[in-house]
Amino acid sequence: MKGKEAAKLFYDNNKFKRAGAAPKRAQKTLLGEGGVQGLDGKPHRHRKSMFMSMMNDESLEKMRQLIKYEWEFAARHFTDQKEIILYEESKKIIMRAICSWAGVPLKEDEVKKWSDNMAAMFETPVSIGLEQHKGRKARRDSEEWIKEMVEEVREGRINPKENTVLYQFSFHKDHEGNLLDSQIAAVEIINILRPAVAVAIYVNFAALALYQHPDERKKLAKRDDRDFEAFVQEVRRFYPFFPFNGAKVKEDFVWNGYKFEKDTLTLLDFYGTNHDSNFWDNPELFKPDRYINCEEHPFTLIPQGGGDHHTGHRCPGEWITIDIMKTSIDYLANELSYEVPEQDFSYSLVEIPSLIKSGFVMSNIKRK
């Protein structure tokens, strides 16, 4: 299904359920088993409230400062290199920032290892053969890494601040008042780390948009937050990320003349909805100005899910995504000068996720 009305239907919790919808292949790589994405009803609302409690103004401001610091740290090193692959560097920048924000100890010599592990989980959800095994191993290793941390927090051997993700999930109790199994706590902490690192995909597409649309880049020189917000939202709408989400029908019902039978797997087309010409004017054009006086709707721009953040299945980390992108775009547009050598900018609309083939190579980088 695609479009605003289909999205409204898909996120109606009386019509669809998430339990059992994700294939095992995705659970073993992308999602993990027992996490919030596969819950319904009271268990989902209770677990989701834990995620949402971390998205307060103070916490988000801390994330903004951390991602800015990490970009500044990385920029100093970029000038010493002949060229960089932005996608690879962005993963490391974000991994440092999100771990610091979440209270997860991360040594500098471990940054590449764990950022690559996070990426392997979202780069291989539908792969087969060796790539699938790579994703599964990354999932197992990462869960073991975080699970051990959770147990050390509970034993008092690691003492993160109380307002951090590591602390909160280590002592989180489920809707029945039971402490989360340390394995499930690890899955949920990774549900913060992994999607944040995946924003490197958007950073790559943002760099491509800046390169291919120089007039839009010039607008960002004014550093008006409305322009940044519009540019970020258009990158999220225009370029592919994860193409769809799935759910199963709770009970038989009919919608628009079509019968949905119980337990039927139903997919909502994110990319198609974000390019639906019934709502978007000239959807195949990159036009950030479309957001300047645009009324937001929770079921039209859905790169990370639709509906309500608090009670529905829309991604609770959406604000973090937007903040990471704004800071990254500011550095790419206003803080750095660089050359973009000839390379393969193509990307697929059938691969999950879609990645720029070259990873976006930048050379001769200097501070402005």
Secondary structure as GFF3:
##gff-version 3
##sequence-region A 1 368
A	DSSP	alpha_helix	4	10	.	.	.	ID=ss1
A	DSSP	beta_strand	16	17	.	.	.	ID=ss2
A	DSSP	alpha_helix	24	26	.	.	.	ID=ss3
A	DSSP	pi_helix	27	31	.	.	.	ID=ss4
A	DSSP	three_ten_helix	36	38	.	.	.	ID=ss5
A	DSSP	alpha_helix	41	53	.	.	.	ID=ss6
A	DSSP	alpha_helix	57	78	.	.	.	ID=ss7
A	DSSP	beta_strand	83	85	.	.	.	ID=ss8
A	DSSP	alpha_helix	86	102	.	.	.	ID=ss9
A	DSSP	three_ten_helix	108	110	.	.	.	ID=ss10
A	DSSP	alpha_helix	111	123	.	.	.	ID=ss11
A	DSSP	alpha_helix	130	154	.	.	.	ID=ss12
A	DSSP	alpha_helix	165	170	.	.	.	ID=ss13
A	DSSP	alpha_helix	182	212	.	.	.	ID=ss14
A	DSSP	alpha_helix	214	219	.	.	.	ID=ss15
A	DSSP	three_ten_helix	220	222	.	.	.	ID=ss16
A	DSSP	alpha_helix	225	238	.	.	.	ID=ss17
A	DSSP	beta_strand	244	249	.	.	.	ID=ss18
A	DSSP	beta_strand	253	255	.	.	.	ID=ss19
A	DSSP	beta_strand	258	260	.	.	.	ID=ss20
A	DSSP	beta_strand	265	269	.	.	.	ID=ss21
A	DSSP	alpha_helix	270	274	.	.	.	ID=ss22
A	DSSP	three_ten_helix	288	291	.	.	.	ID=ss23
A	DSSP	alpha_helix	318	330	.	.	.	ID=ss24
A	DSSP	pi_helix	331	335	.	.	.	ID=ss25
A	DSSP	beta_strand	336	339	.	.	.	ID=ss26
A	DSSP	beta_strand	361	367	.	.	.	ID=ss27
###
